[in-house]
């Protein structure tokens, strides 16, 4: 899952926090309201939380502020090192990813921010099915990520980025596996979740799915 992107994560680790705070003009809109988005994801969780792709630990920090118990799985050694330096022993940060992880405790919430697009749609479906098996009734998946209302909207976003001269952003949108809300909704409903989506900026939505 997303192993093809680990080299990118390793290169990005040292300046990731600068990017998310708006220092990179191309990605400024992608990360608009970044802190509020993370806070909103954390607010919607409860109990023991699994976090996938914590990166440098920013969402982890928000979860801890709300008294959650957090186990985070990060595939990038460089990102994992930075997260461990930031978080210390306040959360468990382990090697793993959306599909490869070891967890045997009870879990109430599963979260991620800016990472689910590293999976193909087939892998997303596999992940959601796995989470449906480990979450208790009433448990939640709360993901913040770039997604689109339609394929046409996705193609338009790539075109808009190119026309603005945001070539790195355009390449990113084409290279990774961004999907649509109808596809995610179908995956979740097939696995007995009720789901809602809230738009947070021109790129990012919060997907909240409740196990029923």
N, C-alpha and C positions, 0 to 999 in steps of 0.2 A: 504494500500500500504506500503510494507516494514516495517510495524509496528513491525514485529518480530525482526527487527534489532535495534530498539531504545535502548535497554539495552546495546548493543555493542557500539553504539554511545556515550552513557553516560559514559561508561568506557574509551573510546578512547579520549574523548574531551581534557583532560588535557595534553596529549602528542601527539595529532594529528599533531601539527606543527613541532614537532621533527621528526616524521615519514616522512612527505612529504619533508623534507630537507635532507633525505638520512641517518639518524642515525640508521634506522632499515635495516640491511643487506638484509633480505628476501624481503623487498619491495623496495629496492634501484632502481631496474630497472623499476618497476611500476611507480615510481615518478621521473624517469630521465627526465630532461628538464622541471620539474614541473612549474617553474616560466615562462618559455617561452611558455608553453602550455596555461597557464592562460592568458598570454598577447595576444596570438594569438586568443583565444576565444573572449576576450574583443574587440580586434581590428575589428573583423568581425560583431560586433553589431552596432545598431544605435537606436536613440530615447529612449523611455521608455522601460526599460528592466525588465522582470520578471526572477528572478533567483530561481531555485529549489535546495534545499540541499546546502546552502552556507557554512555549517559547521562553521568554525571559522572566515569566512569572507574574505578569501584570494582572491577569484575571485571577490567578491564584491568590494574589494579595487582596483583591476585592472580596473573594470568598471568605478568606480568613478574617477580614474585618467584621463579617457578619456571623462569625462564630461557627462556620462550617468546618467539618473534618474533611480534609482533601487528600486524595491520592491522584497524582498527576503522571501521565505517561507522555514522554517526549522522545522522539527518535534521534534528534540531533545532539551529539555530544557537546558541541559548543553552546547551544541554547540551554541544554540541561545544566551545564556548569554555571552559566550566568543565573539561571533560575535558582539553583541551590545556594549561590552566594547571596541572592536577594532574600530568599525565603528562610534559609537556615533549616532548623529542625522543626519548624512550625507546620510543615506539610511533608508528605512523602512524595518525592519526585523520582520516578523510575524510568528505565528504558522501556519503550513500547510505543504503540501507535493505535489508531482507531480499530484495527483488526487483530493486532498481535499484542496481547496484554494478559497478565496473570492477576486475577483478583478473585478472592474466595469469600469476602465478607459481604454483608448485606449492604445494598446501595439504594439510595433514594433519588439521586439526581445525577445526570450525566451532562457535562457542559463542554463547550469548545468555542473559541473565538478566532475568526479569520483563518480557518484551517480545513474545514470539511471539503473545500473545493480541491484538495489534493487527491481526493478519491474519484475514480471513475463512477459513473452512475451505477454500474454493476457492483462495485465495491461499496458504494453508499447503501445500496439495498442489503448487502450482506451485513454491514455494520448495524443498520437499523434492526434487522432481524435478531442479531446477537443481543442488542440492548433490550429488545422486547423480552428476551428470555431471562435476563439477569435483573431487570428492574421489578420491584414489587408493584402490586396494584396501587395506583395513585402516584407512582414514581414519574419523574419527568426527564425529558431530553430538552435542553435549552441551548441552542446553537445560535451564535451571531456569525453571519458570513455573507459574502457577496452572492446574490442569486437574482434571478430575473422572472418577471411575470410571464414571459413568452420567449421563444427562440428569436423572434423578430426584435424584441427589446435587447436581447443579448448581442445580436449582430449590430444593432444601432450603437450600443455602447462602445464596441470595438471601432466602429467608423468614427464616432465622435472623438475618441481618444486620438486616433490617427490625424484627424483634421485639426486638432489642437496642437499637434506636434509632440504629443505624449507617446513617443514610440515605445518606451519601456513598458508603459501601462498597456498599450495595445498588444504588445507581444505577450505580456503576462496573461491578458484576457484570452488570447488565442491558445496559449501553451497549456494552461491548466484546465481543470474539468468543472467549470462553472455550469450550474444546472438551472432548471426552472422550478418555480413554486408548484405548478401542477404535478410535476414528476415527483417531487418530495412529498407532497400531500398524498399521492397514491401509495407510495412506499410505506408511509407511516400508517395510513388507514388499513392497509393489508396486514399490518402487524399489530392491530388493535390499539392504535393510538388515536386520540382526537388532537387536532393540531390547529394552531393559529399562527399568523405571520404579521409582524409589525415592521413597517419601513422606518429605518433610522437615519439614513442619508440616501444619496443618489445610487449607492452601490449596496449597502448593507441592510439586511433584514434580520430581525430576531425570530427564530422558529422555536415555538414552544409546543411540545408534544406531551400529552398526558396519557399514561398507561391506564387502560380501562379494563 
